[in-house]
């Protein structure tokens, strides 16, 4: 990931909203924190840190129980961060 390919803030904000609808709330909170960190790093043009935070969010979402909300959040994350 380079500065030119950093995810857009709007995309990350939409992803945050999707994650906030996931259950269980405690696991969703961890994913939210990772995505929020990625958002901060994207604003600061810090691609490696942004990528690492999105990878952590991806791992967190992968471990969450399957639901329509978590599936949508994983799909949105894959669009922002193909991994």
N, C-alpha and C positions, 0 to 999 in steps of 0.2 A: 504494500500500500504506500503510495506516495502522496505528497501534499495535494497533487492534482486529482487524486482519486479518493480523497477523504470523503466520507459520507456527508450528505447535506444535513444541516441542522433540522430542517423540516422532517426529513426521513427519520432522524433519531427521535424527534419529538413524537412522531406518530408511533414509533416503536415503543417508546416509554408508555404512551397511553395504552397500547395493546398489552404490554406486560402488566400494567396495573390492574387489568381485568382478569389476570390469571390467578389460579388457586393451586396450592395453598399460598396464602399471603406471605408467609415468612420466606419461602423460596422465591416468590416473585419479587420480594424486596431485594434479595441478593442480585437478581438479574437487573432490576431497576438501578441499583447502585453501580453496577458494571457499565450499563449503557449511559448513565449520567456521567460517569468518568470519561467514557469515550466521547461524549458530547463536549466536555470541557477540553479534552485533548484535541478534538477536531477544531474547536475555536482557536486553540493555541498553535495550530499547524504542527502537531506532534504526532506524525503518522504511526510510528512504532508503538507508542503508548496507546493510541486509539485502537490499533489492531489488537493489542494484547487485551484490552478491556472488552472488546467485542468477542474475542475468543473465550474469555471467561464467562461472558453472558451466554454464549452459545452452549458452553458446557453446563451451565446452570439450567438453562431451559431444557436441554436434552435429558436431564435427570428428573424433570417435573412430571407428574402424572399426566397422561394423555387426556386432553380435553379440547374442545373446539377453540377455546381462547389460546391455550398454549400452542396448539398447532399453528394458528394464525400468527402468533408472535414469532415462532420458529421460521415460518415462511418469510415474514417481513425481514427478520434478521438475515436470512440467507440472501435476500435481495440486496441488502445493504452491505453485507460481509459474506461473500461466497465461501470464505474459509480457505 
